[in-house]
Amino acid sequence: MKTNKAGKVVSVQGPVVDVKFPGAEDVPNIYSVINTKIAEGENVVLEVAEHLPGNIARCISINSTINIQRNQEALVVGSSIQIPAGDMLYGRIINILGEPIDQKGEIKSVEKFPIRRKEMGSQTKIRQSKKSTFEVMETGIKMIDLLFPVVKGSKTGILGGAALGKSILTLEIIQHIVKKYQGSCVFAGVGERIREGNELYFELLKHDVLSKTMMVFGQMNEPPGARFGVAMTGITMAESIQRKNQDVLLFVDNIFRFVQAGAEISTLLGRVPSETGYQPTLISEASEFHERIRSNEEGGGSITSVEAVYVPADDLTDPAVVAIFSFLDSIMVLSRERIQLGLYPAIDPLLSSCANLDIDIVGRRHFDIAQETIRMFQRYEELRRIVLVIGIDELSAGDRIIYERARKLQNFLTQPFFVAEAYTGKKGQYVSTEDTIRDCQGIIEGRYDQKPEGEFYLIGALA
């Protein structure tokens, strides 16, 4: 396809722009980039979404379409959106188009990568199955290291409704893992609040991990085209680091907004929604993103993702949430009940699950302590309901011991975060996996039965 073919804008409906071309051979391919201008002379970038009869390309706008005039000239400028790559992106913030939005000047890059991939995923399973060794990455967060270990090259989801601490937990994991492993980190802010992006930047600067971090934002105030495409920009940045045989951490906050933006685009394009109201292409869009998170078949660089997933109205059966967590290795569900009890991080161990909690990955001792912890929490949940009705004094001696140890264990798995020092007033604590396993074993075996449960709340290691 030759570039710089010209068309004319014939219709603008919100972020949907129709561009008419002179002949059928002039109509650009799907995902091609078209540039036009608004009355003030500012550039508007359009991405071709579908073809209509009469040589019309229906496009989704990446920028605001206010003041685009009818019959305005529109030029085809490329086969797809391309972003710069390389070390000059460290410490920088870009948008979906690869343009800097941190007021630090232009990004000079030799290489450019398209954010869309033609060939996708047919070899993924073969590539992943070749890797037989698992490398567990320590996060320093007791609850995660014990019950939901993060393995290099895996996908972890933090699921929760509004105001349950998804962003805080993501931020804590970033600063621990990047500092400990000296790895590269890509942060994709997908459809979240601008305030959170600003806070993230200054937190990373304060904890001295900004120099190893690349950031891309498509925030709440932007059109759905930008919020949808920014996830692809984020994974493309991660792939550009992976190509150099480096391990990379990909943090996405929030992947639900990517699906939500896709639903908005689908509605704007007039597609018939599924019976739940989401786009008919829900699974294929979620898989287009997730299947690109994988390790190299040569055993080179890996991409390890941690994704925050907003759960609408705390409904874990929401079709978008179900579609996303079918791709995840580890699911950490945040509970509103635990927030009300002041248990931070508010991960519910009984609703959550992790495929990486396996004897072959974490070892026999770790596996046994984790299983015993979950068993104890399950029994505690049964006893808690009984205690609410008849009181703790009516429990048998054996049940009372389990009940009290479970409460100590529950309190022990809370932790003061470095990024939340301003809220808790407590200094952040990093706890090694070995210390966590040792202390949990001590609580389960009754070594700390004489200690009151209040002493276990919001602390680091016991010894």
C-alpha positions in Angstrom: 0.0 0.0 0.0 1.3 3.4 -1.0 1.2 6.0 1.7 -0.1 9.6 1.6 -3.3 8.9 -0.2 -5.8 11.6 0.5 -9.5 11.3 1.4 -12.1 13.7 2.7 -14.0 13.6 6.1 -17.7 13.0 5.3 -19.0 12.3 8.8 -18.1 12.7 12.5 -20.1 11.0 15.2 -18.2 11.5 18.5 -14.9 9.5 18.2 -16.1 7.8 15.0 -15.0 9.5 11.8 -15.9 8.4 8.2 -13.3 9.2 5.5 -14.3 8.9 1.8 -11.6 8.0 -0.8 -11.7 8.6 -4.6 -11.4 4.9 -5.6 -11.6 1.4 -4.0 -7.9 0.9 -4.4 -7.2 4.1 -2.3 -9.1 2.8 0.8 -6.4 1.9 3.4 -6.3 -1.4 5.3 -7.7 -2.0 8.8 -5.5 -0.4 11.5 -3.9 2.0 9.0 -3.2 5.5 10.4 -4.9 8.6 8.9 -4.1 12.2 9.8 -6.5 15.1 9.6 -6.7 18.5 11.2 -9.2 20.5 13.2 -10.1 24.1 12.5 -7.3 25.4 14.9 -4.7 23.4 12.9 -4.1 20.7 15.5 -3.5 17.2 14.2 -6.1 14.4 14.8 -5.0 10.8 14.4 -7.5 8.3 13.1 -7.2 4.5 13.1 -9.2 2.6 10.4 -11.7 0.2 12.1 -13.8 -1.0 9.2 -14.7 -0.5 5.5 -18.1 0.7 4.3 -19.6 0.7 0.8 -18.8 3.8 -1.3 -15.0 3.7 -0.7 -15.5 4.9 2.9 -13.1 4.0 5.8 -14.8 4.2 9.2 -12.1 5.2 11.7 -11.8 5.5 15.5 -10.2 8.8 16.6 -7.2 8.7 19.0 -7.6 12.4 19.9 -10.6 14.6 20.4 -12.7 15.2 17.3 -14.2 18.5 18.3 -14.1 21.1 15.5 -13.2 18.7 12.7 -14.9 20.2 9.6 -16.8 18.4 6.8 -14.7 17.8 3.7 -11.5 18.3 5.7 -8.5 16.6 3.9 -7.4 13.3 5.5 -4.0 11.7 4.6 -3.1 8.1 5.0 0.3 8.1 6.7 1.1 4.5 7.6 0.1 0.9 7.8 -0.4 1.0 11.6 0.5 3.1 14.7 4.3 2.8 15.4 6.0 3.8 18.6 9.7 4.5 19.4 11.7 1.8 21.2 15.0 1.7 23.1 16.7 2.8 26.3 15.7 6.5 25.8 12.2 5.5 26.9 13.4 4.7 30.5 12.1 7.3 32.9 9.8 8.8 30.3 6.0 8.9 29.9 4.5 8.5 26.4 1.0 8.3 25.0 -0.5 5.6 22.7 1.2 7.2 19.7 4.7 7.1 21.3 4.7 10.9 21.8 6.2 12.2 25.1 3.7 13.7 27.6 6.1 14.4 30.4 7.4 17.8 29.1 11.0 16.5 29.0 11.5 17.1 25.3 11.5 14.9 22.2 12.3 11.2 22.2 15.0 10.4 19.6 14.8 6.8 18.6 16.2 4.9 15.6 13.9 1.9 15.9 10.1 2.0 15.7 7.7 -0.9 16.4 4.1 -1.3 15.2 1.7 -1.8 18.1 -0.4 -4.3 16.2 1.0 -7.8 15.4 0.0 -9.7 12.2 1.0 -13.3 13.3 -0.3 -14.2 16.7 0.2 -16.9 19.1 0.1 -20.2 17.1 3.5 -21.2 18.6 2.8 -19.8 22.1 2.1 -23.1 23.8 5.2 -24.8 22.3 7.4 -21.9 23.3 6.1 -21.9 26.8 6.3 -25.7 27.3 10.0 -25.8 26.4 10.8 -23.9 29.6 11.0 -26.5 32.4 12.6 -24.4 35.2 10.5 -22.0 37.2 12.0 -18.9 38.8 9.9 -17.6 41.7 10.2 -13.8 42.2 10.1 -12.6 45.8 7.8 -9.6 46.3 8.5 -9.1 50.0 4.7 -9.1 50.6 3.9 -11.9 53.0 0.4 -12.9 51.7 1.6 -13.0 48.1 4.8 -14.8 48.6 3.2 -17.5 50.8 -0.1 -18.2 48.9 0.3 -16.6 45.4 4.0 -16.8 44.4 4.9 -14.8 41.4 6.8 -16.8 38.8 8.9 -15.3 36.1 6.9 -15.3 32.8 3.5 -15.7 34.5 0.4 -13.5 34.5 -1.0 -12.3 37.8 -4.3 -10.5 38.3 -5.4 -8.3 41.2 -9.2 -8.3 41.1 -11.3 -6.0 43.1 -14.1 -3.4 43.1 -13.6 0.3 43.6 -11.3 1.6 46.4 -10.0 -1.8 47.5 -6.3 -1.0 47.1 -5.5 -2.4 43.6 -3.3 0.5 42.6 -1.5 0.6 46.0 -0.8 -3.1 45.9 0.5 -2.8 42.3 2.7 0.1 43.2 4.2 -1.9 46.2 5.0 -4.9 44.0 6.7 -2.6 41.4 9.0 -0.9 43.8 10.0 -4.2 45.6 10.6 -6.4 42.5 12.3 -3.7 40.4 14.7 -2.8 43.2 15.4 -6.4 44.1 15.8 -7.9 40.6 17.2 -4.7 38.9 14.9 -5.6 36.0 13.1 -3.4 33.5 9.6 -2.4 34.1 6.8 -1.1 31.8 3.7 0.5 33.3 0.6 0.9 31.2 -2.0 3.2 32.7 -5.2 2.1 30.9 -8.3 4.3 31.5 -7.5 5.1 35.1 -7.5 8.5 36.9 -4.9 11.1 35.9 -4.2 11.7 39.6 -3.1 8.1 40.0 -0.6 8.4 37.1 0.8 11.6 38.6 1.2 9.9 42.1 2.8 6.8 40.5 5.5 9.0 38.8 6.5 10.7 42.0 6.4 7.5 44.0 8.7 5.8 41.5 11.0 8.9 41.6 11.0 8.8 45.4 11.9 5.1 45.6 14.6 5.5 43.0 13.1 3.0 40.4 12.1 5.5 37.8 15.3 5.0 35.8 14.3 1.4 35.1 10.7 2.1 34.3 8.9 3.0 31.0 5.4 4.5 31.3 2.5 4.8 28.8 -0.8 6.4 29.7 -4.2 6.6 28.1 -6.3 7.9 30.9 -10.0 8.3 31.8 -10.3 11.7 30.0 -9.2 10.4 26.6 -11.4 8.9 23.8 -12.1 5.2 23.8 -9.7 4.7 20.9 -6.7 5.9 23.0 -7.8 3.8 26.1 -8.2 0.7 24.0 -4.9 1.1 22.0 -2.7 2.0 25.0 -2.6 -1.6 26.3 -1.2 -2.6 22.9 1.4 0.2 23.2 2.4 -1.1 26.6 2.9 -4.7 25.5 4.9 -3.5 22.4 7.2 -1.6 24.8 7.7 -4.8 26.8 8.4 -6.8 23.7 11.0 -4.3 22.6 12.9 -4.9 25.9 12.3 -8.6 25.7 14.0 -8.7 22.2 17.3 -7.8 23.9 17.1 -11.0 26.0 16.1 -9.0 29.1 13.4 -9.9 31.6 10.7 -7.3 31.8 7.8 -6.7 34.2 4.6 -5.4 32.7 2.2 -3.7 35.0 -1.3 -2.8 33.7 -3.7 -0.6 35.7 -6.4 -1.3 34.7 -7.0 -4.1 32.1 -10.8 -4.0 32.6 -10.8 -0.4 31.2 -9.2 -1.9 28.0 -12.2 -4.3 27.6 -14.6 -1.4 28.6 -13.1 0.9 25.9 -13.5 -2.0 23.4 -17.2 -2.2 24.3 -17.6 1.5 23.8 -15.9 1.3 20.3 -18.0 -1.7 19.4 -21.2 0.2 20.3 -20.0 3.3 18.4 -19.4 1.2 15.3 -22.9 -0.1 15.5 -22.0 -3.8 16.2 -24.7 -5.9 17.9 -23.7 -6.5 21.5 -23.8 -9.9 23.2 -26.7 -10.5 25.6 -24.7 -9.2 28.5 -24.1 -5.8 26.8 -20.4 -6.4 26.0 -18.8 -6.4 22.5 -19.2 -9.7 20.5 -15.4 -9.7 20.1 -14.8 -9.7 23.9 -12.7 -13.0 24.1 -10.7 -12.3 21.0 -9.7 -8.8 22.1 -8.7 -10.0 25.6 -6.6 -12.9 24.0 -5.0 -10.5 21.4 -3.4 -8.7 24.4 -2.7 -11.7 26.7 -1.2 -14.0 24.2 1.6 -11.5 23.5 2.7 -11.9 27.2 5.1 -14.9 26.8 8.7 -16.0 27.0 11.1 -16.4 24.1 11.5 -19.9 22.8 15.3 -19.6 23.0 15.0 -19.1 26.8 15.9 -15.4 26.5 13.8 -12.6 27.9 10.5 -13.1 29.6 7.5 -10.9 30.2 5.9 -11.1 33.7 2.7 -9.3 34.0 0.7 -8.0 37.0 -2.7 -6.7 36.0 -5.2 -4.8 38.1 -8.7 -5.8 37.2 -11.7 -3.6 38.2 -14.7 -5.7 39.2 -17.9 -3.8 38.5 -20.2 -3.8 41.6 -18.0 -6.5 43.2 -19.5 -9.0 40.8 -16.9 -11.7 40.0 -19.3 -13.3 37.4 -19.2 -10.2 35.2 -18.4 -11.5 31.6 -15.5 -9.1 31.2 -13.9 -10.2 34.5 -14.4 -13.9 33.6 -12.9 -13.3 30.1 -9.8 -11.7 31.7 -9.1 -14.2 34.5 -9.3 -17.2 32.1 -5.8 -16.0 30.9 -4.3 -15.5 34.3 -2.0 -17.9 36.2 -2.7 -16.3 39.6 -5.9 -14.5 40.7 -5.8 -12.4 43.9 -9.3 -11.2 44.8 -9.6 -8.2 47.1 -12.4 -8.3 49.6 -14.5 -5.3 50.8 -15.1 -7.2 54.1 -11.4 -7.4 54.8 -11.0 -3.7 54.1 -13.8 -3.0 56.7 -11.8 -5.2 59.2 -8.7 -3.2 58.5 -6.8 -6.2 57.0 -4.3 -4.8 54.4 -3.6 -6.1 51.8 -7.2 -7.1 51.6 -6.6 -10.3 49.5 -9.2 -13.0 50.3 -7.3 -16.3 50.4 -10.4 -18.4 50.0 -11.7 -16.6 46.9 -8.2 -16.4 45.3 -6.2 -19.1 43.5 -2.7 -19.6 42.1 -1.5 -22.2 39.6 2.1 -21.5 40.7 1.5 -22.9 44.2 2.9 -26.2 43.3 5.4 -28.6 44.9 7.6 -28.6 41.8 7.8 -24.8 41.8 7.9 -23.7 45.5 9.1 -26.9 47.2 7.4 -29.3 49.7 7.8 -27.2 52.9 6.4 -24.0 51.3 3.5 -25.9 49.7 2.6 -27.7 52.9 2.6 -24.5 55.0 0.5 -22.7 52.4 -2.1 -25.6 52.2 -2.3 -25.7 56.0 -2.8 -21.9 56.1 -5.7 -22.2 53.6 -7.2 -25.1 55.5 -7.0 -23.1 58.8 -8.7 -20.1 57.1 -11.5 -22.4 55.8 -12.1 -23.9 59.3 -12.0 -20.4 60.8 -14.7 -19.2 58.4 -17.0 -22.0 59.6 -16.2 -21.3 63.3 -16.6 -17.6 62.9 -20.2 -18.0 61.9 -20.8 -20.2 64.9 -19.1 -17.7 67.2 -21.3 -14.9 65.9 -24.3 -16.9 67.1 -23.2 -18.7 70.4 -20.0 -16.9 71.4 -16.4 -18.2 71.6 -16.9 -19.8 75.0 -19.2 -22.5 73.5 -16.4 -23.8 71.2 -14.6 -27.1 72.1 -11.0 -26.7 73.2 -9.7 -28.0 69.9 -11.9 -25.6 67.8 -11.0 -22.7 70.1 -7.2 -23.2 69.5 -7.8 -23.3 65.7 -10.0 -20.2 65.9 -7.4 -18.2 67.8 -4.4 -19.3 65.7 -6.3 -18.5 62.5 -7.0 -15.0 63.8 -3.3 -14.6 64.6 -2.4 -15.9 61.2 -4.9 -13.5 59.6 -3.4 -10.6 61.4 0.2 -11.7 60.7 -0.5 -11.7 56.9 -1.3 -8.0 57.0 1.6 -5.7 56.3 2.6 -2.0 56.4 3.5 -0.9 52.8 6.2 1.5 51.9 3.9 3.3 49.4 1.2 3.6 52.1 3.3 5.1 54.9 1.4 8.4 54.6 -1.9 6.5 55.3 -0.9 4.0 58.0 1.7 6.0 59.8 3.8 2.9 60.0 7.2 2.3 58.3 6.9 -0.1 55.4 8.2 -3.7 55.9 9.9 -6.1 53.4 9.6 -9.7 54.5 11.5 -12.5 52.8 9.6 -15.7 51.8 11.7 -17.8 54.2 10.8 -15.6 57.1 7.1 -15.7 56.2 7.1 -19.5 56.0 9.0 -19.8 59.3 6.7 -17.5 61.1 3.5 -19.0 59.7 4.7 -22.4 60.6 5.3 -21.1 64.2 1.8 -19.8 64.5 0.2 -23.0 63.1 2.3 -25.2 65.4 1.3 -23.0 68.5 4.7 -21.5 69.3 3.0 -18.1 69.7 -0.1 -19.2 71.6 0.8 -17.0 74.6 1.0 -13.8 72.4 -2.1 -11.7 72.1 -3.5 -11.5 68.5 -3.1 -7.6 68.5 0.7 -8.0 68.4 0.5 -9.8 65.0 -1.3 -6.9 63.3 0.5 -4.7 60.6 4.0 -6.0 61.4 6.9 -7.4 59.4 8.6 -10.7 60.4 8.1 -12.0 64.0 11.7 -12.8 64.8 
